[in-house]
């Protein structure tokens, strides 16, 4: 009797379990219509152009606003340099002046005073040239011819001439080549400093473009990986339903498989968001305008395999650091700015002295009777008399806070840029050391993650077969699929990190670009971005 009751209860339990499984297997998926189907990268931006890395770099050099801003600094300091050079230009002045006047006067004629008008007609031509020498001496030759025509008693029409020169010699303030040319030399070095900063900006924006390019590629690959994961999760839901229908799996696993699929869909949507952000970062770096950025480009070429990185010894690392200290244009820029403000500080210190000038002059004047045309020529050779002059002038500002303030400001700038250069030197050495160590480990990491992704892919295929045969649980299947997805994402991340590490090392060593004679910007071989830069090949410093 008890055995019959136990048998009936067992059959009833099995029947209820089967009915529940059939109901769950036949129940609709409430989440199946809440999310769109998996989207490919091109469906996110159906009209987005695909560009290769070289094109992306070219567009950055042409349109990036940071490059244009830095170029404007070069032009600005070229202008200040030309202003300083202008102090030694020839200054030519000329003047033609005519003065007519009538003046009433009394004159005694035969003992009788009579009133008459005197008429004066004076015409003067003047020409002078001023030239400041680079030792501070100012030379000013000048010539003038004057015609005097007066209708007055005992007045004879005449033409007079003066040919003279003056020399102003500074004895304190402004004396000497180093002082007189301080502004010119300082602004020339500043112009060179900002040219180095401009070329460093080229390198920086090239590095950013390469980094954003590979990040955009990596984001697109992550969309692909998450899409494949979502497809596998959807297939697993279908497979689980079939196994539940065939009484090979418990019905509760259907909901677990559906939850896994929904999670995969959410991960795919998150990957798509990151992909769109990566596209926009690349578009901004390339300098696309507000209309073009809506249709941001995506990468064309696939990521290359990372090269083998041979072990870099300590001695080789020191050579790489030494090359970086020679090549880094931002370091050259800071050093040149410190040098420039040091020159300007020396000039400002001299301006604190009193201005004591010795003025020497010499020449001759002549006069010729009559006012006809030949008289102008005779005035330069007839009745010549020598002219000699000399004076000493003093201009002394007792407090002279203007010059004192300029000296303190320029000296402070000199010290600030020197301190910044010293700090950057340490950062460069540390950066190269870190780059070398990071690059070796990143490449090794990528190779291990690539192998892990391959093994996990095989494990998923094997696990699926075992799941169909009932030899593996749904948890095993989900765990293996999750591990595969994570391994694939990690492999892409490590590859992108390795590609960026290569360009980072080249940037930190100052070998990311080389001068181009065609467009005065730079030229580069994209294939070089996959090589460890040599510890040689310093770039020439900026010229005058």
Secondary structure, 3 states (H helix, E strand, C coil): CHHHHHHHHHHHHHHHHHHHHHHHHHCCCCCCCCCCCCCCHHHHCCCCCEECHHHHHHHHHHHCHHHHHHHHHHHHHHHHHHHHHHHHCCEEEEEEEEEEEEEEEEEEECCEEEEEEEEEEEEEEEEEEEEECCCCCEEEEEEEEEEEEEECCCCCCEEEEEEEEEEEEECCCCCCHHHHCHHHHHHHHHHHHHHHHHHHHHHHHHHHHHHHHHHHHHHHHHHHHHHHHHHHHHHHHHHHHHHHHCCCCCCHHHHHHHHHHHHHHHHHHHHHHHHHHHHHHHHHHCCCCCCHHHHCCEECCCCCCCCCCCCCCHHHHHHHHHHHHHHCHHHHHHHHHHHHHHHHHHHHHHHCCCEEEEEEEEEEEEEEECCCHHHHHHCCCCCCEEEEEEEEEEECCCCCHHHHHHHHHHHHHHHHHHHHHHHHHHHHHHHHHHHHHHHHHHHHHHHHHHHHHHHHHHHHHHHHHHHHCCCCCHHHHHHHHHHHHHHHHHHHHHHHHHHHHHHHHHHHCCCCCECCCCCCCCECCHHHHHCCCCCCCCCCCCCC
